[in-house]
Amino acid sequence: MQKKTRTFKKELILSFLTITLASIVILGAFQIFQLSNLMEESKEKQFQSTIFLDDYIENYIQNHQKTIEMLAFNIEPLFKKGDFSAIQERLKQIKLKYPGFVNLYVGNGAGKSLVFYPELYSDGAKRENHDFSDRPYYQELLQTKKPVLSSVFHGRVGTNIMLVTAVAPMFDEKDNMIGYVLGAFDLNALADDVKNRINDEKSFAIVLDQDNNVVVHPHVDTREQLVNLTDSDLVKSLAKTNNRNSGDYIALENGEDQYFTYTKNNELGWKVWIGTPMKYINDTYENSISTVLLFALLTTVMMILVSFFFANRFEKALQNVLNYIKHYKDYTRGFKTKPTFPDSQRGTTEIVELYYHFGNLIEEVEENRRGLIKLNKELEDRVKERTVTLENKNMELKAVNKLITSVSTERDLAQFIQHCLVQIMPFMEYAIHVIFQNIAVTAEKITAITELEHYIASKVVGEQHMEPIQIGKNLRGFLVVDLQSNKKINASEQEFLETFASSLAIMLENKFLFEKIRNKHAELEAILESMSEGLMLLNNKDEVEYVNEYFQQIVSSDSHLQLVDLSGMYKRFEELFLIGEEELNDFMEQDEAELKLEHMESSGKIKSYMLHSFSVVLDEQMIGKGLLLRDITKEAEIDTLKNNLISLTSHEFKTPITNIRGSVETLLRTDVQWEPEFERELLEGVHEDIERIQHLVSDWMDISKIESGSMYIERNMIRGDQIIEESLQQIPKELQKETEVTFVNNLQEPTYFYGDKIRIQQVLVNLFMNAIRYNDELVKKIDIVLDKTNDHVTISISDNGIGISKDHIEKIFTRFYQVDVTATRRTGGTGLGLSICKGIMEAHHGKITVESELNKGSTFTLLFPLREEEE
């Protein structure tokens, strides 16, 4: 059912009203938006006033507090001298400079005041010294020994105004508190100033101290009473603000809703509110809305009247046009009588012109209609001729479209050509042979050929038509058409065959190029995946174009987690190498740079890497960036070992060589006749230093043999208890005197095992000497236990020494590692002893273990196989 349309008059009135209402809505929204902005600006201004008020209060309090602290510092020497008159003069100067101070006292460490100023109270009563030891702020001063700011209180005796006290301590040379300086300053003046700084008469301020005592309140006379608002709804509402300083909320205060802005001073703990009654804010908003609605109503009524006036006028003119058009109904049905336009018609100039132009338009339409009928007949004849041609072309296009196939298939060249011929068979009326290089291909068969003429003579039955297949400038083959039954090729078919041959040549060229690129890509990918370094390529959008397997394994522990962009790589690098994003950004911004990275594995081993960056340039244009990640752990370990070796060599050789040189130079002096006993003592010292050097060289030779796997072990049958006793005898006699050795043999009969006697003694003596060296006890104890298990003979060596912490116990067998540097330097050592012990035990197919507790001692256990293992 067709929707009923509106009259022009109704449509015009509706349009006027729509435009009016839209304008009113836009204007009203704009007015409301402006009003909202003004209200927000008012709220922001109130919040800024709150912050300014808080800063003013903080400056006022801190200025007086800092004055007391500086006064304590300045009069501390005078207080120690007992010069109370000079102290009182200083108090007088402070009072004159800072009239806000009501009372100024200086007292001793017991809390009793000794000096005060002024001498009279505000009511004229004479001031006396007081004992402040019972005051809470003085108790806090004794505990913290730092300057203290009290909460708000009313003064006593002759000073009944609201005060805050600042107290600062004074110390002697041993940092003992010997006295204090106390200053009480008037807050009523501050409260009056705060009220005067509120510009808006409708707003008010509330200020509370750190204990929620009222400093400023519109309904509290602080001169008469001290009020605490801890239990008030206003203070309780602070819990809802999450300790923020914005303080934008509405609360009920004094029987009506108030809009509050709030700050809390972090230094003083004071709180400041500025409140404005919500009724002033709401009244302004409601008045503006009422004004907009009244304006909208008046405007709507006026526009309805105006629209009625203009709608009636336009409706009359359009009705005349409609009546004139109805006269043409008979004319459109074939009648030639043209209606006349009355001159007396009234209307706008445009409507009058429309009357006349409409009649002329009808005549032109009729003339054009007759011409179109003639042209339409001619067009139908030409379309029939063109349809036949297009059908032929469509068949050719379908054939060429079938020829277009993907060159990325796994078919070889001959199969690819055959597939193309199969695709176009439905569109061909004759057989086609494709001769390309040394093969001949039809839709049914692929044949290897040696001579083109022989193949054509034997396989082509009828007359042949040949089209060249040319790739670039080179003739690579022919398209041979077998015209059986004396068929002929017309011009259209000739054109199609040329197109077919050209298209086939393009497809074959694409096939060649694709196979070449695919082979090159496979070679390049194989080379990149075989690299022993990690490689990542990024495009100019910081997206990952390629990352090889080595890079993926290092950066991502999860092989399924793929790196897609630079941000993902940053995240993995920050997790693995503990490096910041800024350092990575600085590295990536450089064209070529190097960055050393370190990663600690779960085993505690540190892996070192070197990250190289380079630009990827194509045709003098940068198309991306490359990252090369190389494992340099071995190089880092070699550098560390080299540095340790140089450090230890310079230290361990320096002392004995210096001693030898000094002794030799002493003996070579010709101006002094030395006693034989003294000369012998020097020579014995030289001999000991030479033995020390030989011992160092021997340790380095042993560790070198262990590292190279060339340490020779001469295995023989060894009795466990005997080798322990012989090793104990090698402890120097002067050390045996201060050592208590306990040997427990749990074996009921002599037990033998295979081993190198000299090397095992070297291990045992090293452990005995460590137990003595790293021991601060007066009686150094060594407990030795000989035992065995099913497969091993065990020797446990326990001591009551300094022990080893858990952080070091896994590293003590590392070359050059020293648990306690100070102890090592005190007793001497290279950090190779336990590493050599471990190497000797591994050469015996045994092992060495350790258990230790810091400051209680250590237990080393040697495990020797009972049976000799085959090499």
JOSULVEN-V811934 format. One line per field, one symbol per residue. burial: b if it has 24 or more other ideal C-beta (glycine too) atoms within 12 Angstrom, else e. Layout:
# JOSULVEN-V811934
burial=???
This chain:
# JOSULVEN-V811934
burial=eeeeeeeeeeebbeebbeebeeebeeebeebeeebeeebeebbeebbebbbebbebbbebbbebbebbbbbbeebbebbeeeebeebbebbeebbeebebbbbbbbbbeebebbbbbbeeeeeeeebeebebeebebbeebeeeeebbbbbbbbbeeebebbbbbbbbbbeeeeeebbbbbbbbbbbbbbbeebbebbeeeebbbbbbbbbbbbbbbbebebeeebbebeebebbebbeeeeeeeebebbbebeeeebbbbbbbbeebbbbbbbbbbbeebeeeeeebeeebeeebeebbeebeeebeeebeebbebbebbeebeeebeeeeeeeeeeeebeeeeebeeebeeebeebeeebeeeeeeeeeeeeeeeeeeeeeeeeeeeeeeeeebeebbebbebebeeeeebbebbbbbbbbbeebbebbbbbbbeebbbbeeebeebeebeebeeebbeeebbbbebeeeeeebbbbbbbbeeeeebeeebeebbbbbbebbbbbbbbbeeeeeeeeeeeeeeeebeeeebbbbbbeeebebbbbbeebbebbbeeeeeebeebeebbebbeebbebeeeebeebbeeeeeebbbebeeeeeeebbbbbbbeebeeeeeeebbbbbbbbbeeeeeeeebeebbeebbebbbeebeebbeebeeeeeeeeeeeeeeeeeebeebbeebeebbebbeebbebbeebeeeebebebeebbbbbbbeebbeebeeeeeeebebebebebeeebbbbbbbbbbbbbbbbbbbbbbbbbeeeebbbbbbbbbeeebbbbbbbbbbbbbeeebbebbbbbbbbbbeeebeeebbbbbbbbbbbbbbbbbebbbbbebeeeebbbbbbbbbbeeeee
